[in-house]
Amino acid sequence: MRRGAREGIRTQRRLSEPLSLRVPSNPEYVMLARLVVSHVARVAGFGPEETYDLKLAVTEAATNVIRHAAVDHFEIEYRILPEAVQITVTDAGGGFDVEEAGGSPDGYGGFGLAVIRHLVDEMVVDSAPDGTRLRMIRRRGASVEEASNG
């Protein structure tokens, strides 16, 4: 095997390991989460528009935790997959009714999950009384509209 191919395999293995960030539940730290996703997207080969979409999705997810979860901190895990980036936001808050959260927005917002759903190719929310886990996947190179309509 050529040296370049070996280095590529090692790099892919290293990049496929998740990067975890423990974030204080404070709006001042949302920028840190955005900076990390920006770097992860760049390493994954994402273009500027795809990177922007991921940054906005992470901002919405982090803001939801800060506003609604009533926790001191939460976790964000970033993972580079072949041709995609997976981001998981986990908190140990009281959870919420996922079906009800998809309803109409209130005076303080309420569009967060709908915005995230529009920005990523896959979104899974698991919420229970002991916490919530939001997993988002954005594929490189395919527009979200194409993936949603296809």
C-alpha positions in Angstrom: 0.0 0.0 0.0 1.3 3.4 -0.9 2.2 5.9 1.9 -0.5 8.4 0.8 -3.2 5.7 1.0 -2.1 4.6 4.4 -2.2 8.2 5.7 -5.7 8.7 4.2 -6.9 5.5 6.1 -5.3 6.7 9.3 -6.8 10.2 8.9 -10.3 8.7 8.2 -10.1 6.5 11.3 -9.0 9.4 13.5 -11.7 11.7 12.1 -14.5 9.1 12.5 -14.0 9.2 16.3 -16.4 11.6 17.9 -15.3 14.9 19.3 -17.3 15.7 22.5 -17.8 19.2 23.9 -19.3 19.8 27.4 -21.0 23.2 27.1 -22.1 25.4 30.0 -25.8 26.2 29.7 -25.2 29.8 28.9 -25.7 31.7 25.7 -22.1 33.0 25.8 -20.9 29.5 24.9 -23.1 29.0 21.8 -20.3 30.6 19.7 -17.9 27.9 20.8 -20.3 25.2 19.6 -20.5 27.1 16.3 -16.7 27.3 15.9 -16.3 23.6 16.5 -19.0 22.7 14.0 -17.3 25.0 11.5 -14.0 23.2 11.9 -15.6 19.8 11.7 -17.5 20.7 8.5 -14.3 22.0 6.9 -12.4 18.9 7.8 -15.3 16.8 6.3 -15.0 18.7 3.0 -18.3 20.7 3.3 -18.8 23.9 1.4 -19.7 27.3 2.8 -23.5 26.8 2.5 -23.5 23.4 4.1 -21.3 24.6 6.9 -23.6 27.6 7.5 -26.6 25.2 7.7 -24.8 23.0 10.3 -23.8 26.1 12.3 -27.4 27.3 12.3 -28.7 23.9 13.3 -26.3 23.6 16.2 -27.2 27.2 17.3 -30.9 26.3 17.3 -30.3 23.0 19.2 -28.0 24.7 21.8 -30.5 27.6 22.3 -33.3 25.1 22.8 -31.4 23.4 25.6 -30.4 26.7 27.2 -34.0 28.0 27.1 -35.9 24.9 28.0 -33.8 22.1 29.7 -33.0 23.9 33.0 -29.5 22.2 33.2 -26.1 23.5 34.2 -24.4 22.0 31.1 -25.1 19.8 28.0 -23.0 17.7 25.6 -22.5 18.1 21.9 -20.9 15.3 20.0 -19.5 15.9 16.5 -18.7 12.9 14.3 -17.4 12.9 10.7 -18.9 10.0 8.7 -18.2 9.0 5.2 -19.8 11.8 3.2 -21.7 13.3 6.2 -21.4 14.9 9.6 -23.4 13.7 12.6 -24.1 16.0 15.5 -25.7 14.9 18.7 -26.9 17.3 21.4 -27.7 15.7 24.8 -29.0 17.1 28.0 -30.2 15.8 31.3 -33.2 18.1 31.6 -36.8 17.1 32.2 -37.6 16.2 28.6 -40.6 17.3 26.6 -43.4 15.9 24.4 -41.8 15.6 21.0 -45.2 15.5 19.2 -46.4 18.6 21.0 -43.1 20.5 20.3 -43.9 20.3 16.5 -47.0 22.5 17.0 -47.3 26.2 16.6 -44.7 28.6 18.0 -45.4 30.6 21.1 -44.4 34.2 21.8 -40.9 33.2 22.7 -40.0 31.3 19.6 -41.0 27.7 18.9 -39.5 27.3 15.5 -36.3 25.6 16.6 -37.0 22.0 15.7 -38.7 23.0 12.5 -35.7 25.0 11.5 -33.3 22.2 12.3 -35.4 19.7 10.4 -35.2 21.9 7.3 -31.4 22.3 7.6 -30.3 18.7 8.0 -31.0 15.5 6.1 -32.0 13.4 9.1 -33.1 14.4 12.6 -34.1 12.1 15.4 -35.3 13.4 18.8 -35.5 11.1 21.8 -36.9 12.8 24.9 -37.8 11.3 28.3 -38.1 12.7 31.9 -34.3 12.1 32.4 -33.2 14.0 29.3 -33.2 14.7 25.6 -31.0 13.5 22.8 -31.2 15.3 19.4 -29.2 13.6 16.5 -28.7 15.5 13.3 -27.1 14.2 10.1 -26.1 16.4 7.1 -24.7 14.8 4.0 -22.1 16.4 2.0 -22.9 17.6 -1.5 -26.7 17.0 -1.5 -29.1 19.9 -0.9 -31.5 19.3 2.0 -34.4 20.1 -0.4 -33.4 17.3 -2.7 -33.0 14.8 0.1 -36.4 15.8 1.5 -38.2 15.6 -1.8 -36.4 12.5 -3.1 
